[in-house]
Amino acid sequence: MSYDKLSEKQKKEMILKEYSKNGKSFSLIAKEYKTYPNKVRRDAKKFGIQSRSRSDAAITALEKGRATPPMKGKKHLEDTKLKISQSQGEVWDSLGAKEREKRSEIGKASWEQKTDSQKKTLVQKGAEAVRLAARVGSKLEKYLLEGLTHKGFKVQFHKEHLLRNQRLEIDLFVDDCRTAIEVDGPSHFKPVWGHKNLERNKKSDKQKTGLILSQGFALIRIKQDKRTSQRYFREILNRVISELSKISKEFPKESKRYIEI
């Protein structure tokens, strides 16, 4: 039906249904009713129907399948990714303590607004992610494996049967430097799963450190105390490469074989 043949009441009901309820744009409505988008927009304003913001309109278009994400099917070039990551990191680094605290409080408020069911689901997902990382390796471990291998180091992933305690495995072992690399997530130094588990983890880490050093290897122990990001991963990788380069030139004395990052 032509838009001009509708009564004022019909126009209002139609715009409420198609625009507000069904999420159609003024342009799409105008095309279907053989009129102009601005005419539909003006009438919507006249009827007291609030227009969507540009961002809301874009979200609605994505949800309704009328548009595709701008980066779908595209990939950033690696140098572009690095620039984006670096700029985001610099923004965070430039924030003052008050602004960081403010953003932290926003995050806490967002958490408190979630239902008990939502919180339980997120906690369960987090626990599963930790268990999965223990089995197949964390993101940082895999990033280091790829980065070090690319640099020419001979790296074994989750190396077994190297220590006297056969149940233990080393996260990463660099053969040509006789160096073990252990990546410790927050549960190794924070009571993420309670103080009892924290103390058990600390005791296990101390024993493992002793076993590694007693067999004449060097050990780089990484304390992963920040959120995962490409910028953070690159910083860790660069520091590890720097330490390995020193070790490859001159294997450290016994008292210098334990390195913390």
MODELLER restraints for C-alpha pairs under 7 A, 6 or more apart:
rsr = mdl.restraints
at = mdl.atoms
rsr.add(forms.Gaussian(group=physical.xy_distance, feature=features.Distance(at['CA:1:A'], at['CA:33:A']), mean=6.02, stdev=0.5))
rsr.add(forms.Gaussian(group=physical.xy_distance, feature=features.Distance(at['CA:2:A'], at['CA:33:A']), mean=5.03, stdev=0.5))
rsr.add(forms.Gaussian(group=physical.xy_distance, feature=features.Distance(at['CA:2:A'], at['CA:34:A']), mean=5.72, stdev=0.5))
rsr.add(forms.Gaussian(group=physical.xy_distance, feature=features.Distance(at['CA:3:A'], at['CA:33:A']), mean=5.01, stdev=0.5))
rsr.add(forms.Gaussian(group=physical.xy_distance, feature=features.Distance(at['CA:3:A'], at['CA:34:A']), mean=6.40, stdev=0.5))
rsr.add(forms.Gaussian(group=physical.xy_distance, feature=features.Distance(at['CA:3:A'], at['CA:35:A']), mean=6.23, stdev=0.5))
rsr.add(forms.Gaussian(group=physical.xy_distance, feature=features.Distance(at['CA:12:A'], at['CA:47:A']), mean=6.43, stdev=0.5))
rsr.add(forms.Gaussian(group=physical.xy_distance, feature=features.Distance(at['CA:15:A'], at['CA:44:A']), mean=6.82, stdev=0.5))
rsr.add(forms.Gaussian(group=physical.xy_distance, feature=features.Distance(at['CA:18:A'], at['CA:24:A']), mean=5.60, stdev=0.5))
rsr.add(forms.Gaussian(group=physical.xy_distance, feature=features.Distance(at['CA:19:A'], at['CA:25:A']), mean=6.15, stdev=0.5))
rsr.add(forms.Gaussian(group=physical.xy_distance, feature=features.Distance(at['CA:23:A'], at['CA:60:A']), mean=6.40, stdev=0.5))
rsr.add(forms.Gaussian(group=physical.xy_distance, feature=features.Distance(at['CA:26:A'], at['CA:37:A']), mean=5.14, stdev=0.5))
rsr.add(forms.Gaussian(group=physical.xy_distance, feature=features.Distance(at['CA:26:A'], at['CA:40:A']), mean=6.20, stdev=0.5))
rsr.add(forms.Gaussian(group=physical.xy_distance, feature=features.Distance(at['CA:26:A'], at['CA:41:A']), mean=6.33, stdev=0.5))
rsr.add(forms.Gaussian(group=physical.xy_distance, feature=features.Distance(at['CA:27:A'], at['CA:37:A']), mean=4.82, stdev=0.5))
rsr.add(forms.Gaussian(group=physical.xy_distance, feature=features.Distance(at['CA:30:A'], at['CA:36:A']), mean=5.26, stdev=0.5))
rsr.add(forms.Gaussian(group=physical.xy_distance, feature=features.Distance(at['CA:30:A'], at['CA:37:A']), mean=5.12, stdev=0.5))
rsr.add(forms.Gaussian(group=physical.xy_distance, feature=features.Distance(at['CA:30:A'], at['CA:40:A']), mean=6.69, stdev=0.5))
rsr.add(forms.Gaussian(group=physical.xy_distance, feature=features.Distance(at['CA:61:A'], at['CA:67:A']), mean=5.44, stdev=0.5))
rsr.add(forms.Gaussian(group=physical.xy_distance, feature=features.Distance(at['CA:62:A'], at['CA:68:A']), mean=5.96, stdev=0.5))
rsr.add(forms.Gaussian(group=physical.xy_distance, feature=features.Distance(at['CA:62:A'], at['CA:69:A']), mean=6.97, stdev=0.5))
rsr.add(forms.Gaussian(group=physical.xy_distance, feature=features.Distance(at['CA:85:A'], at['CA:230:A']), mean=6.45, stdev=0.5))
rsr.add(forms.Gaussian(group=physical.xy_distance, feature=features.Distance(at['CA:85:A'], at['CA:231:A']), mean=5.75, stdev=0.5))
rsr.add(forms.Gaussian(group=physical.xy_distance, feature=features.Distance(at['CA:86:A'], at['CA:231:A']), mean=6.11, stdev=0.5))
rsr.add(forms.Gaussian(group=physical.xy_distance, feature=features.Distance(at['CA:89:A'], at['CA:231:A']), mean=6.89, stdev=0.5))
rsr.add(forms.Gaussian(group=physical.xy_distance, feature=features.Distance(at['CA:140:A'], at['CA:233:A']), mean=6.49, stdev=0.5))
rsr.add(forms.Gaussian(group=physical.xy_distance, feature=features.Distance(at['CA:141:A'], at['CA:183:A']), mean=6.77, stdev=0.5))
rsr.add(forms.Gaussian(group=physical.xy_distance, feature=features.Distance(at['CA:144:A'], at['CA:237:A']), mean=6.02, stdev=0.5))
rsr.add(forms.Gaussian(group=physical.xy_distance, feature=features.Distance(at['CA:145:A'], at['CA:155:A']), mean=6.72, stdev=0.5))
rsr.add(forms.Gaussian(group=physical.xy_distance, feature=features.Distance(at['CA:149:A'], at['CA:155:A']), mean=6.45, stdev=0.5))
rsr.add(forms.Gaussian(group=physical.xy_distance, feature=features.Distance(at['CA:153:A'], at['CA:174:A']), mean=6.72, stdev=0.5))
rsr.add(forms.Gaussian(group=physical.xy_distance, feature=features.Distance(at['CA:153:A'], at['CA:176:A']), mean=6.98, stdev=0.5))
rsr.add(forms.Gaussian(group=physical.xy_distance, feature=features.Distance(at['CA:154:A'], at['CA:174:A']), mean=5.64, stdev=0.5))
rsr.add(forms.Gaussian(group=physical.xy_distance, feature=features.Distance(at['CA:154:A'], at['CA:175:A']), mean=5.72, stdev=0.5))
rsr.add(forms.Gaussian(group=physical.xy_distance, feature=features.Distance(at['CA:154:A'], at['CA:176:A']), mean=6.19, stdev=0.5))
rsr.add(forms.Gaussian(group=physical.xy_distance, feature=features.Distance(at['CA:155:A'], at['CA:172:A']), mean=6.52, stdev=0.5))
rsr.add(forms.Gaussian(group=physical.xy_distance, feature=features.Distance(at['CA:155:A'], at['CA:173:A']), mean=5.53, stdev=0.5))
rsr.add(forms.Gaussian(group=physical.xy_distance, feature=features.Distance(at['CA:155:A'], at['CA:174:A']), mean=4.50, stdev=0.5))
rsr.add(forms.Gaussian(group=physical.xy_distance, feature=features.Distance(at['CA:155:A'], at['CA:175:A']), mean=6.23, stdev=0.5))
rsr.add(forms.Gaussian(group=physical.xy_distance, feature=features.Distance(at['CA:156:A'], at['CA:172:A']), mean=5.72, stdev=0.5))
rsr.add(forms.Gaussian(group=physical.xy_distance, feature=features.Distance(at['CA:156:A'], at['CA:173:A']), mean=5.09, stdev=0.5))
rsr.add(forms.Gaussian(group=physical.xy_distance, feature=features.Distance(at['CA:156:A'], at['CA:174:A']), mean=6.45, stdev=0.5))
rsr.add(forms.Gaussian(group=physical.xy_distance, feature=features.Distance(at['CA:157:A'], at['CA:171:A']), mean=6.06, stdev=0.5))
rsr.add(forms.Gaussian(group=physical.xy_distance, feature=features.Distance(at['CA:157:A'], at['CA:172:A']), mean=4.89, stdev=0.5))
rsr.add(forms.Gaussian(group=physical.xy_distance, feature=features.Distance(at['CA:157:A'], at['CA:173:A']), mean=6.67, stdev=0.5))
rsr.add(forms.Gaussian(group=physical.xy_distance, feature=features.Distance(at['CA:158:A'], at['CA:169:A']), mean=5.71, stdev=0.5))
rsr.add(forms.Gaussian(group=physical.xy_distance, feature=features.Distance(at['CA:158:A'], at['CA:170:A']), mean=5.16, stdev=0.5))
rsr.add(forms.Gaussian(group=physical.xy_distance, feature=features.Distance(at['CA:158:A'], at['CA:171:A']), mean=4.44, stdev=0.5))
rsr.add(forms.Gaussian(group=physical.xy_distance, feature=features.Distance(at['CA:158:A'], at['CA:172:A']), mean=5.71, stdev=0.5))
rsr.add(forms.Gaussian(group=physical.xy_distance, feature=features.Distance(at['CA:159:A'], at['CA:169:A']), mean=5.32, stdev=0.5))
rsr.add(forms.Gaussian(group=physical.xy_distance, feature=features.Distance(at['CA:159:A'], at['CA:170:A']), mean=5.02, stdev=0.5))
rsr.add(forms.Gaussian(group=physical.xy_distance, feature=features.Distance(at['CA:159:A'], at['CA:171:A']), mean=6.59, stdev=0.5))
rsr.add(forms.Gaussian(group=physical.xy_distance, feature=features.Distance(at['CA:159:A'], at['CA:172:A']), mean=6.60, stdev=0.5))
rsr.add(forms.Gaussian(group=physical.xy_distance, feature=features.Distance(at['CA:159:A'], at['CA:173:A']), mean=6.45, stdev=0.5))
rsr.add(forms.Gaussian(group=physical.xy_distance, feature=features.Distance(at['CA:160:A'], at['CA:168:A']), mean=6.82, stdev=0.5))
rsr.add(forms.Gaussian(group=physical.xy_distance, feature=features.Distance(at['CA:160:A'], at['CA:169:A']), mean=4.57, stdev=0.5))
rsr.add(forms.Gaussian(group=physical.xy_distance, feature=features.Distance(at['CA:160:A'], at['CA:170:A']), mean=6.65, stdev=0.5))
rsr.add(forms.Gaussian(group=physical.xy_distance, feature=features.Distance(at['CA:163:A'], at['CA:211:A']), mean=6.56, stdev=0.5))
rsr.add(forms.Gaussian(group=physical.xy_distance, feature=features.Distance(at['CA:163:A'], at['CA:212:A']), mean=6.78, stdev=0.5))
rsr.add(forms.Gaussian(group=physical.xy_distance, feature=features.Distance(at['CA:170:A'], at['CA:180:A']), mean=6.60, stdev=0.5))
rsr.add(forms.Gaussian(group=physical.xy_distance, feature=features.Distance(at['CA:170:A'], at['CA:182:A']), mean=6.68, stdev=0.5))
rsr.add(forms.Gaussian(group=physical.xy_distance, feature=features.Distance(at['CA:171:A'], at['CA:181:A']), mean=6.12, stdev=0.5))
rsr.add(forms.Gaussian(group=physical.xy_distance, feature=features.Distance(at['CA:171:A'], at['CA:182:A']), mean=5.33, stdev=0.5))
rsr.add(forms.Gaussian(group=physical.xy_distance, feature=features.Distance(at['CA:171:A'], at['CA:183:A']), mean=6.86, stdev=0.5))
rsr.add(forms.Gaussian(group=physical.xy_distance, feature=features.Distance(at['CA:172:A'], at['CA:180:A']), mean=5.88, stdev=0.5))
rsr.add(forms.Gaussian(group=physical.xy_distance, feature=features.Distance(at['CA:172:A'], at['CA:181:A']), mean=4.98, stdev=0.5))
rsr.add(forms.Gaussian(group=physical.xy_distance, feature=features.Distance(at['CA:172:A'], at['CA:182:A']), mean=6.65, stdev=0.5))
rsr.add(forms.Gaussian(group=physical.xy_distance, feature=features.Distance(at['CA:173:A'], at['CA:179:A']), mean=5.87, stdev=0.5))
rsr.add(forms.Gaussian(group=physical.xy_distance, feature=features.Distance(at['CA:173:A'], at['CA:180:A']), mean=4.48, stdev=0.5))
rsr.add(forms.Gaussian(group=physical.xy_distance, feature=features.Distance(at['CA:173:A'], at['CA:181:A']), mean=6.08, stdev=0.5))
rsr.add(forms.Gaussian(group=physical.xy_distance, feature=features.Distance(at['CA:174:A'], at['CA:180:A']), mean=6.27, stdev=0.5))
rsr.add(forms.Gaussian(group=physical.xy_distance, feature=features.Distance(at['CA:177:A'], at['CA:244:A']), mean=6.89, stdev=0.5))
rsr.add(forms.Gaussian(group=physical.xy_distance, feature=features.Distance(at['CA:177:A'], at['CA:247:A']), mean=6.40, stdev=0.5))
rsr.add(forms.Gaussian(group=physical.xy_distance, feature=features.Distance(at['CA:177:A'], at['CA:248:A']), mean=5.51, stdev=0.5))
rsr.add(forms.Gaussian(group=physical.xy_distance, feature=features.Distance(at['CA:178:A'], at['CA:217:A']), mean=5.43, stdev=0.5))
rsr.add(forms.Gaussian(group=physical.xy_distance, feature=features.Distance(at['CA:178:A'], at['CA:218:A']), mean=6.41, stdev=0.5))
rsr.add(forms.Gaussian(group=physical.xy_distance, feature=features.Distance(at['CA:179:A'], at['CA:217:A']), mean=5.51, stdev=0.5))
rsr.add(forms.Gaussian(group=physical.xy_distance, feature=features.Distance(at['CA:179:A'], at['CA:218:A']), mean=4.59, stdev=0.5))
rsr.add(forms.Gaussian(group=physical.xy_distance, feature=features.Distance(at['CA:179:A'], at['CA:219:A']), mean=5.56, stdev=0.5))
rsr.add(forms.Gaussian(group=physical.xy_distance, feature=features.Distance(at['CA:180:A'], at['CA:217:A']), mean=6.89, stdev=0.5))
rsr.add(forms.Gaussian(group=physical.xy_distance, feature=features.Distance(at['CA:180:A'], at['CA:218:A']), mean=6.22, stdev=0.5))
rsr.add(forms.Gaussian(group=physical.xy_distance, feature=features.Distance(at['CA:180:A'], at['CA:219:A']), mean=4.81, stdev=0.5))
rsr.add(forms.Gaussian(group=physical.xy_distance, feature=features.Distance(at['CA:180:A'], at['CA:220:A']), mean=6.24, stdev=0.5))
rsr.add(forms.Gaussian(group=physical.xy_distance, feature=features.Distance(at['CA:181:A'], at['CA:219:A']), mean=5.85, stdev=0.5))
rsr.add(forms.Gaussian(group=physical.xy_distance, feature=features.Distance(at['CA:181:A'], at['CA:220:A']), mean=4.79, stdev=0.5))
rsr.add(forms.Gaussian(group=physical.xy_distance, feature=features.Distance(at['CA:181:A'], at['CA:221:A']), mean=5.84, stdev=0.5))
rsr.add(forms.Gaussian(group=physical.xy_distance, feature=features.Distance(at['CA:182:A'], at['CA:220:A']), mean=6.36, stdev=0.5))
rsr.add(forms.Gaussian(group=physical.xy_distance, feature=features.Distance(at['CA:182:A'], at['CA:221:A']), mean=4.82, stdev=0.5))
rsr.add(forms.Gaussian(group=physical.xy_distance, feature=features.Distance(at['CA:182:A'], at['CA:222:A']), mean=6.09, stdev=0.5))
rsr.add(forms.Gaussian(group=physical.xy_distance, feature=features.Distance(at['CA:183:A'], at['CA:221:A']), mean=6.12, stdev=0.5))
rsr.add(forms.Gaussian(group=physical.xy_distance, feature=features.Distance(at['CA:183:A'], at['CA:222:A']), mean=4.83, stdev=0.5))
rsr.add(forms.Gaussian(group=physical.xy_distance, feature=features.Distance(at['CA:183:A'], at['CA:223:A']), mean=6.47, stdev=0.5))
rsr.add(forms.Gaussian(group=physical.xy_distance, feature=features.Distance(at['CA:183:A'], at['CA:224:A']), mean=6.88, stdev=0.5))
rsr.add(forms.Gaussian(group=physical.xy_distance, feature=features.Distance(at['CA:184:A'], at['CA:222:A']), mean=5.89, stdev=0.5))
rsr.add(forms.Gaussian(group=physical.xy_distance, feature=features.Distance(at['CA:184:A'], at['CA:223:A']), mean=5.17, stdev=0.5))
rsr.add(forms.Gaussian(group=physical.xy_distance, feature=features.Distance(at['CA:184:A'], at['CA:224:A']), mean=5.86, stdev=0.5))
rsr.add(forms.Gaussian(group=physical.xy_distance, feature=features.Distance(at['CA:185:A'], at['CA:223:A']), mean=6.57, stdev=0.5))
rsr.add(forms.Gaussian(group=physical.xy_distance, feature=features.Distance(at['CA:185:A'], at['CA:224:A']), mean=5.15, stdev=0.5))
rsr.add(forms.Gaussian(group=physical.xy_distance, feature=features.Distance(at['CA:185:A'], at['CA:225:A']), mean=6.99, stdev=0.5))
rsr.add(forms.Gaussian(group=physical.xy_distance, feature=features.Distance(at['CA:186:A'], at['CA:192:A']), mean=6.99, stdev=0.5))
rsr.add(forms.Gaussian(group=physical.xy_distance, feature=features.Distance(at['CA:186:A'], at['CA:224:A']), mean=6.53, stdev=0.5))
rsr.add(forms.Gaussian(group=physical.xy_distance, feature=features.Distance(at['CA:186:A'], at['CA:225:A']), mean=6.09, stdev=0.5))
rsr.add(forms.Gaussian(group=physical.xy_distance, feature=features.Distance(at['CA:187:A'], at['CA:193:A']), mean=6.89, stdev=0.5))
rsr.add(forms.Gaussian(group=physical.xy_distance, feature=features.Distance(at['CA:187:A'], at['CA:198:A']), mean=6.42, stdev=0.5))
rsr.add(forms.Gaussian(group=physical.xy_distance, feature=features.Distance(at['CA:188:A'], at['CA:198:A']), mean=6.15, stdev=0.5))
rsr.add(forms.Gaussian(group=physical.xy_distance, feature=features.Distance(at['CA:188:A'], at['CA:201:A']), mean=5.64, stdev=0.5))
rsr.add(forms.Gaussian(group=physical.xy_distance, feature=features.Distance(at['CA:188:A'], at['CA:202:A']), mean=6.24, stdev=0.5))
rsr.add(forms.Gaussian(group=physical.xy_distance, feature=features.Distance(at['CA:189:A'], at['CA:198:A']), mean=6.65, stdev=0.5))
rsr.add(forms.Gaussian(group=physical.xy_distance, feature=features.Distance(at['CA:190:A'], at['CA:198:A']), mean=6.55, stdev=0.5))
rsr.add(forms.Gaussian(group=physical.xy_distance, feature=features.Distance(at['CA:191:A'], at['CA:198:A']), mean=5.37, stdev=0.5))
rsr.add(forms.Gaussian(group=physical.xy_distance, feature=features.Distance(at['CA:213:A'], at['CA:219:A']), mean=6.97, stdev=0.5))
rsr.add(forms.Gaussian(group=physical.xy_distance, feature=features.Distance(at['CA:218:A'], at['CA:257:A']), mean=4.48, stdev=0.5))
rsr.add(forms.Gaussian(group=physical.xy_distance, feature=features.Distance(at['CA:218:A'], at['CA:258:A']), mean=6.06, stdev=0.5))
rsr.add(forms.Gaussian(group=physical.xy_distance, feature=features.Distance(at['CA:219:A'], at['CA:257:A']), mean=6.08, stdev=0.5))
rsr.add(forms.Gaussian(group=physical.xy_distance, feature=features.Distance(at['CA:219:A'], at['CA:258:A']), mean=5.01, stdev=0.5))
rsr.add(forms.Gaussian(group=physical.xy_distance, feature=features.Distance(at['CA:219:A'], at['CA:259:A']), mean=6.06, stdev=0.5))
rsr.add(forms.Gaussian(group=physical.xy_distance, feature=features.Distance(at['CA:220:A'], at['CA:258:A']), mean=6.25, stdev=0.5))
rsr.add(forms.Gaussian(group=physical.xy_distance, feature=features.Distance(at['CA:220:A'], at['CA:259:A']), mean=4.73, stdev=0.5))
rsr.add(forms.Gaussian(group=physical.xy_distance, feature=features.Distance(at['CA:220:A'], at['CA:260:A']), mean=5.79, stdev=0.5))
rsr.add(forms.Gaussian(group=physical.xy_distance, feature=features.Distance(at['CA:221:A'], at['CA:259:A']), mean=6.22, stdev=0.5))
rsr.add(forms.Gaussian(group=physical.xy_distance, feature=features.Distance(at['CA:221:A'], at['CA:260:A']), mean=4.95, stdev=0.5))
rsr.add(forms.Gaussian(group=physical.xy_distance, feature=features.Distance(at['CA:221:A'], at['CA:261:A']), mean=6.23, stdev=0.5))
rsr.add(forms.Gaussian(group=physical.xy_distance, feature=features.Distance(at['CA:222:A'], at['CA:260:A']), mean=5.99, stdev=0.5))
rsr.add(forms.Gaussian(group=physical.xy_distance, feature=features.Distance(at['CA:222:A'], at['CA:261:A']), mean=4.78, stdev=0.5))
rsr.add(forms.Gaussian(group=physical.xy_distance, feature=features.Distance(at['CA:223:A'], at['CA:261:A']), mean=6.15, stdev=0.5))
